[in-house]
């Protein structure tokens, strides 16, 4: 099932996500398909939620069942879209990639690109 942190991250509800973090919710708990809050935030371009998760030390290398990680999704998501993205979607994708890149560059030993 979906955790409260997952739902908050998916929808960019940063205030709710801050409450989940303060309550020490497991930010790396995956739903049935292996998606974590960081994964879904990266996939949906929820940059502010992703920043909170990174600051709270969520695992950006935890792979979903299909082998993708939040780092991978941030870098690749959107390239397989069948329709051209909206300007807002493109902006959120760009910001998400920048947030994840900054986290990787800050602590490169903590990340794997495999």
N, C-alpha and C positions, 0 to 999 in steps of 0.2 A: 504494500500500500504506500501511499504518499505521506511523507512526514509534513508537519507544519512548516518546517524550514524549506522543504522542496516546493511547496505551494507558494510560499512567500517569494522565493527566488525566481520561480517560473513567471510570476506576475509582476516582479519588480517592486514588491511591497517591502520597502526597506525598513520601515518602522516595525513591522511585524517580524522581519528577519532579525533586527536588533534585539527584540524580545527573546527570540529563539536562541540567539547567541548568548544573551545574558542568563538564560535558563539552562545553559550548558547542554543544549540539545546536540545529539551526535550529528555533526554537519557532514559526515562521510557516509551516513546510512543511505543505502541505495533503495530505490523502489524495485518493483518486480523485474524491470528490464535492465536494471543495473545503473540507471541514471541517478546521480547524486544532485544535491542542490547546486553545486558549482557547475556540473555538467549542463543542467537545464538552464542556468543563468547564462552560461557561455553560448549555448545553442540559441537562446531567444534574444541575445544581445542586451541582456539586463545588466548593463555596465555597473551601475551603482550597487546592485545586489552582489555582483561578482567582486567588487572592491571590498565589501564588508566580509564576504566569505574568505577572501585572500588574507585580509587583516586578522581574521579569526583562525587562520592556519588550516583552512579546508584543504583537502588533498586534491591538487590539480592533476595528479597522475593516476588517480583511481579509474581504472578502465570499466566501461560498461560491458555488457555481455557480448557486444559486437567488437570489442577491443578498442574502441575509441575512448580517448580521455578528454577532459575539459580543455587541455592545451590544444589537442588535435582539433576538436570541434571549433574552437575559437579561430584557428588558422584556416580551416577548410570549409566550415559551414557556409552555405550560401552559394558555393560554386556549382552545386547540383540543382539549383532552383530551375524550374521549367519556365517561370515567368520573370521578367525583369523586376528587380526589387524596387520598392519605393525609395524616395530620397531619405525618409526617416529610417527605414530599415537599413539602408546602406550606411548611414551615419552611425547607427547603433552597432553594426558589425565592425566598422572601423574602430570605434572606441573600445569595443570588447577585445579586439586583437591587440590594441595598444595596452590595455590593462593587463592582459595575460603576458604580453611580451615584457612589460616592466617587471612583473613578478618573477619571471624566469631570469631576467638579467640581474635582478637584485640578489637572488639566491640560486645561481645556476646548478649547484650541486644537488638541489632538491628536486630537480625536474629531469624527466626523460622524454625524448622526442620519438621514442620507439612506438 
